[in-house]
Amino acid sequence: LNTGLMVDCSHANSQKDHAKQISVCQSIVDQRRSGDCPIRGVMIESHLVGGNQPIAAPNKLTYGKSITDACLGW
């Protein structure tokens, strides 16, 4: 069997701070460069607009901004 890990750069790995996903991903890149590493991919929470927003009336929502977890913006 070909085994490998996919790492979620968000949630507990970033201490629930969406901006820390970048440093988590950089750590994974460093681990991959160092040699034998079972990590095969990463998951990053992102959306068109960074951060998140509370659920509000549809005309009050920012298009492309998460209403759940905070995300990195594009």
C-alpha positions as CSV (number, residue, x, y, z in Angstrom):
1,L,0.0,0.0,0.0
2,N,1.2,3.5,-0.8
3,T,0.5,5.5,2.4
4,G,0.7,9.2,2.8
5,L,-0.7,11.9,5.0
6,M,-2.7,15.0,4.1
7,V,-2.3,17.8,6.8
8,D,-5.0,20.2,7.6
9,C,-3.2,23.6,8.0
10,S,-6.1,25.1,9.8
11,H,-8.0,24.3,13.0
12,A,-5.8,22.9,15.8
13,N,-2.6,23.0,13.7
14,S,-2.9,26.8,13.4
15,Q,-4.3,27.3,16.9
16,K,-7.6,28.4,15.2
17,D,-5.8,31.5,13.8
18,H,-6.3,31.4,10.0
19,A,-3.2,33.6,9.4
20,K,-1.0,30.9,11.0
21,Q,-1.9,28.5,8.2
22,I,1.0,29.9,6.2
23,S,3.6,29.1,8.8
24,V,2.1,25.6,9.2
25,C,2.4,25.0,5.5
26,Q,6.0,26.3,5.5
27,S,6.8,23.8,8.2
28,I,5.4,21.0,6.1
29,V,7.5,22.2,3.1
30,D,10.6,22.2,5.3
31,Q,9.8,18.6,6.4
32,R,9.3,17.4,2.8
33,R,12.6,19.0,1.8
34,S,14.5,17.3,4.7
35,G,13.9,13.8,3.2
36,D,11.8,10.8,3.9
37,C,8.4,12.3,4.8
38,P,5.0,10.7,4.6
39,I,3.2,14.0,4.0
40,R,1.7,14.1,0.5
41,G,-0.5,17.2,0.6
42,V,-2.0,20.0,2.6
43,M,-5.5,21.5,3.1
44,I,-5.8,25.3,3.5
45,E,-9.0,27.1,4.4
46,S,-9.3,30.0,2.0
47,H,-12.0,32.1,0.4
48,L,-12.2,35.1,-1.9
49,V,-12.1,37.5,1.1
50,G,-10.0,36.8,4.2
51,G,-11.5,36.4,7.7
52,N,-15.1,35.5,8.4
53,Q,-18.3,37.3,9.2
54,P,-21.4,36.6,11.3
55,I,-24.6,35.4,9.5
56,A,-26.7,38.5,8.8
57,A,-29.4,39.6,6.4
58,P,-28.4,38.7,2.8
59,N,-27.9,42.4,1.9
60,K,-25.4,42.8,4.8
61,L,-23.1,39.9,3.9
62,T,-19.8,40.4,2.1
63,Y,-19.7,38.3,-1.0
64,G,-16.9,35.8,-0.9
65,K,-16.3,36.0,2.9
66,S,-16.8,32.9,5.0
67,I,-19.8,32.7,7.4
68,T,-18.1,29.8,9.3
69,D,-14.4,29.4,10.0
70,A,-12.0,32.3,9.3
71,C,-10.1,31.8,6.0
72,L,-7.1,33.1,4.2
73,G,-8.2,35.5,1.4
74,W,-7.2,35.4,-2.2
